[in-house]
């Protein structure tokens, strides 16, 4: 493994912690409908694993609004199949 992998891994962890500490994220997660929609939208959960995407969410209101829209209105291929939830 190269050092870039570890650097990105630590960066992703730190950015994720920063995002989860924001009032914006905490308000979203307190909304049960939104939280359930995020759990069913595997595409957006995958996006949250990328450092570059986390940076966008932390810096841009437009990207945060797009994130909310994409979670609540997912493309059919981005939703978890019911048998995948078991």
C-alpha positions in Angstrom: 0.0 0.0 0.0 1.3 3.4 -0.7 1.2 6.5 1.5 -1.4 8.2 -0.6 -3.9 5.5 0.4 -3.3 6.1 4.1 -3.3 9.9 3.7 -6.7 9.7 1.9 -8.0 7.3 4.6 -7.1 9.6 7.4 -8.3 12.7 5.5 -11.7 11.0 4.9 -12.0 10.1 8.6 -11.3 13.6 9.7 -13.6 15.2 7.1 -16.4 12.8 8.0 -16.0 13.7 11.7 -16.1 17.4 10.8 -19.3 16.9 8.8 -20.9 14.9 11.5 -20.2 17.7 14.0 -22.0 20.3 12.0 -25.4 21.5 13.0 -26.6 20.9 9.4 -25.7 17.2 9.5 -27.1 16.7 13.0 -30.4 18.3 11.9 -30.6 16.0 8.9 -29.9 12.9 10.9 -32.5 13.9 13.5 -35.1 13.7 10.7 -36.2 10.1 10.6 -37.5 10.3 7.1 -34.2 11.7 5.8 -32.1 9.2 7.8 -34.2 6.3 6.4 -33.9 7.7 2.8 -30.1 7.9 3.2 -29.9 4.3 4.4 -31.7 3.2 1.3 -29.6 5.2 -1.1 -26.4 3.3 -1.5 -25.1 5.7 -4.1 -25.1 8.6 -1.7 -23.6 6.5 1.1 -20.8 5.7 -1.3 -20.3 9.3 -2.1 -19.9 10.0 1.6 -16.9 7.8 1.6 -14.9 10.1 -0.7 -12.8 12.9 0.7 -13.4 15.1 -2.2 -17.2 14.9 -1.8 -17.0 15.5 1.9 -14.9 18.7 1.2 -17.7 19.9 -1.1 -20.4 19.3 1.5 -18.4 21.2 4.1 -17.7 24.2 1.8 -20.7 24.6 -0.4 -24.3 25.3 0.4 -25.3 24.4 -3.2 -23.6 21.0 -2.8 -25.5 20.4 0.5 -28.8 21.3 -1.2 -27.9 18.9 -4.1 -27.1 16.2 -1.5 -30.4 16.5 0.2 -32.2 16.4 -3.1 -30.3 13.4 -4.3 -31.0 11.5 -1.0 -34.7 12.3 -1.1 -35.2 11.8 -4.9 -32.8 9.0 -5.8 -32.5 7.5 -9.3 -34.1 4.0 -9.2 -30.7 2.3 -9.7 -29.3 4.1 -6.7 -31.8 2.6 -4.2 -31.1 -0.5 -2.2 -33.1 -3.4 -3.3 -35.4 -4.8 -0.5 -33.5 -8.1 -0.5 -30.3 -6.2 0.1 -31.6 -4.8 3.4 -32.0 -8.2 5.0 
